[in-house]
Amino acid sequence: MHKIIFILFTVFLLACGKNKTIGSVERTDPGFNAIMDENAKAEIIAEGYDWSEGPVWVESEKMLLFSDVPQNKVYKWTEEKGVELYLTPSGYTGSPARGGEMGSNGLTLSKENKLVLCQHGNRQIAWMDADWKAPKPVFKPIADNYQSKKFNSPNDLVYRGNGDLYFTDPPYGLEKNMDDPLKEIPFQGVYCIKPGGEIKLMTDTITRPNGIVFTPDQKTLIVANSDSIKPCWYAYDIADNDSLVNPRIFYNASEEIKKEKGNPDGLKIDKNGNVFASGPGGLWVFDKNAKLLGKLKFSMPVSNCALSPDEKILYITADMYVLRVKMRK
């Protein structure tokens, strides 16, 4: 197919009213026009972080929460007040003091509207035992080990409609990564926590499992592999017994990663099955059949994204920035 690229705004930071804008839009397929308005811009709504991650929109509070992983903090952003510190510590509550990526990473909401966190430093999935309006670092573990071995550092997570909680467990939160002496599990797994607490290993074949989503029909799982040697998004069908079957590559970014910064990382999916995925050079947008529709291009690596409830606004965490894209009016 003939590739049509329209650059809609400059890659340099520009003054634009209240917020600065950054990046450019690359339209690869006409189908992108149904998702991204021709005047769409990525606004900087927050900046100055070590590594922003895990954005989640909390509709009941009209706020965006996101992690600064190395700083061990969660921040909130609202239209009214901008950015405020929300929760500290967020991912490591132990001693002694340590460095590395110890904070929370992926964030999501439970069906009870509780904040659920991937805690790198504590090496667990936990929920915050506090009211939204009075946050405090009191955490109740949901899962912290597999077969009596501590997880590496839970990274990203997603609920299935039946209450199953799936998450990825790469080594990034360990101070020495793969060579850390505290690493207890020899592989990097994708797991499922059943509502009753049972923990199932779904696959141990992905070298650096990271972002994770379900398709709208809940029948397919997509997992990003943040490995520069195998920079792929993988897809799996879910069998009646909940096992992962028909493994396949959703998209292989091996050629693009040779030229641009960033790995496949966090991703989200809309009600039509369009996939918004961080990857080399920015945020990629695929249709449900893995056709690349377009990209939001940035000079810095992108970590993750979140959609507003009406799917008209896209929030992006990108290195030191948090961005907002009003995709449609």
N, C-alpha and C positions, 0 to 999 in steps of 0.2 A: 504494500500500500504506500502510496506517495505520502511522505512525511511533511506535514505543514506546521511550521513553527512560527508562532507570533510572540514576540517579546513585548510585553505590555507595560513593564515599568523597570526602571533602571536598577542595576545591582548595587548602586551606591546608596548610602543612607541619605534620605531627603527630608527636609522639613515639610511636614504635612499637617497643618493645624495643630491639634493637641498632641498627636502622636507622630513619631517618625515612621517611615516605611522602609522596607528593606526587601531585597530579592527581586526575582523576576518570574514571570509565568511562561511556561513553555507548553504550547498546545500541540499535541502530537496527533490527535484524532478529533474529528468534529464532535464526537460524543462528549468531549470535555466541556463543550459550551452549555450543555444541560446541567452541569454541576457547578461550573465556575463562571460567574458573571464577567463580562469583558472588562469591567472597571475594577475588578478585585485587586486589593492590595494587602500586603502583609504588614500590619501595624505592630510596632514594638509597644507592648503594654507594660512590660517589666524587663529589667536588665540588671546585670551586675552579679550574676550567680556563677558558682564554680562549674556546675553541670546541672542544668534544669532537666527534670524528668517527670514521668508519671502523671500528666495532667488529668483531672477528672472534674466534670461540672456537677455541682450539687444544686439541683433545681430548687429544693426546699429552702435553701439559703441564698439562692441567686449568687453563687460564688464559684470561682474556679480555684481548686487546690492543686498544688504541684510541689514536687520534692526538689530540694537542692541536696543531692546525694552526698558529696564530700563534706558539706557543712552540717549534715545530720539534722535537717530542718524541713518542715513543710510550711509553705507560704500560702496565703489566700489573696485572690484578686477580686475586687468588685468594681462595678461601673461607678459607684458612688465614691468610694474611698481609695481606689487604686490598690496598691500592694501593702499587706500587713503580715508580719510574722504570725503564724498560726499555731505551730506545734514544734517544740524542741525539748529533748531530743526526739527524733522521729524513727530512727532505725537501730540505734545502739544505745542501750541503757546500762551497759555493764561497766566493769572496771577490769584491768587498768585502762588508762587512756590509750587510744589507738588512732591510726591514720587510715588512709585509703578511702574507699567508697563505702562508708559505714552506715549512711543514713537510709531512709526509706527510698524505694524506687517506685515501682508501679503502685497505683492507688485505684481502688474501685469502691463501689457501694454494694452492701448486702441487700437482700430483699427486705430486711428490717430497717433499711436506710442508715446503716452504720458504716463508718469509714473502715475499710479493710486495707491493710498495708503489706507490701513485700518489704521486710526488714532485712537489709543486707547484714548489718552488724550483729543483730540478734539471731540471724540465720533462721528466720521463721516467717510464717504468715500469721498475722494477728489483727485484731480489731481494737479500735480505740474505745475504751470504756468511759466515755464522757459525753456530755451534751455538745451539740454542734456549737452552741453559743458560749460554752465555757470549756474549750479544749484543754486537755492535760495529758501528759505522757504516761497514761495508765493503760497497759495493753493486755489483752487476753489472747493467749496463743490459740490458734486454730490448728496448726501443724508445725512441728519443729524438727522432725526426724523421719527417716525412712528405714524401717527394720533396725531401729535403735542406733542409727548413724545420723549425725547432724547433717542437715542440708548444707549445700555450698553457700549460696546466697540468693534466696528467691528474688526474682527479677521483675516479672510481669505476670498478670493474672486476669482471668475472665470467668464469669459465672455462666453456666449453661442454664437453660430454662427450667430444668428439673432440679436445680439446686446444687448440682455438682460444681465444684470450684477447681478449675484447671490453672496450673501455673508452671513457669519455667524456672530452672535452677542452674544457671551458669556460674562460673567462679569469680565474677568480677568484684564481689564484695569482700573476698578474702584479700588480706593485705599483700600476699605474694602470689595471688591469682592461682594458676595451676600448680605452682611449686610451694604453696603454703603448707607448712607442717600440720596445720589444723584441719586440712581437707580430709574428710572421712569417707566420702563416696567417690569411687574412681571414675565415674562418668558424670555427664551433665544431663539431667533428666527433664522430662515433661511429666508432670504428675496430675492426678485427680484426687481431690478430697471429697468423699461422698458425704451427704448430709449427716449421716450417723457418725462420721469421724474416720472411717476407713480410708487409708491412703493407698492409691494404686499407681504404680509406675506405668505410664502409657507408652513411652519410648525412651531408649537410651542411645539412640543412633545419631542424634543431632549434635554436632560438635560444640556449638555455642547457642543453645536455644534462648530466645529473647522475647520479642513481641508475640502475642498470641490472641487470636480472635476466632469466633464462630461465625459461619455464614448465617444469614437471617433464618433459614429453615432449620438451623441447629444440627444439620447432618454432616457438615464438613468443618474440620479444624484447620486453621492456617497458622503456621509457626515461622517466625523469622529466625534466620541463623546469622548471628553477627560475627561471622568468621570470614576474614578477608581472603582466605584460601577457598572457602565454599560459601560465597555470599548469595545465598538463595532464600527464597520463601518456599516452604514445603506445605503441601496440602494432604490431608488424610480424611477419609470417610470414617464415620463412626458406625460400627456394626451394632446389631441388636443387643449384643452382650457387652456393649460399651468399649470394645477393643477398637484400636485404630487399624484400619485396613486400606488397601489401595493407595499406598504412599506414592507420592509423585512430586515433581518440582512444579510449583505454581509459576515461578519466574526465576531465572538465573541472571544475576547481575555481574557476572565475572568480567565481562568486557568493560562495563561502566566503572567498576571499582578501580581499574587501572588508570583512570583519568580524573576521578573526582573523589572528594573526601566523604567519608561516612560509610557505615555498614547498614545492612538491613537491621532495623531495631524495632521500636514500638510501632504499632499499627492499630487502626480502627476500621470498622466497616459500617456502611449505612444500610437503610432498610431495603435498598435496591440491590445490595450486594457489591456496591463499589467499594474498593479497598483503598484506604489512605495509609501509605506505608513510608516510614523514613527509610532512606537508602542513599546510595552514593549521589552526592550533589544536591540533596534536598529531600522534599516530600513527593513521593510518587503516587499517582492515582491510576488504579486499574479498574476495569469493569469486572463483572462476576466471572467472566471467562478468561481472566488474566491478560486481557488486551490492555496495553499501556495507553491511557488516554492523554496524560499530560503530567507535568511536574511543576511544583513550586521550587524554584532554584535558589540556593543560598550558598554563600562562600564558606560558611561554617557547617559542621555536621549537625544533623537533626536527630533528636533522640526519640520523640514520641508526639502524639497528637490526641485531641479529644474533640468530639462533636457536641454542639448544643442540642437540646431535645428536639427542636424543629429541623435540625440538620442544615441550617442556613449559615451557621458560624462554625469555623474551624479554629481551634486553639492549637498552637504548635510550641513545643519546647525545643530550643536549638542552642546548645552550648550555654552561653551566658544570657540568652534572651528567652522571653516568652512572647509569642506573637499571636495576633488575632487576624483572621481573614474572614471578612463578610462575603461569603461566596455568592449569595443571591439575596435579592430584596424581598 
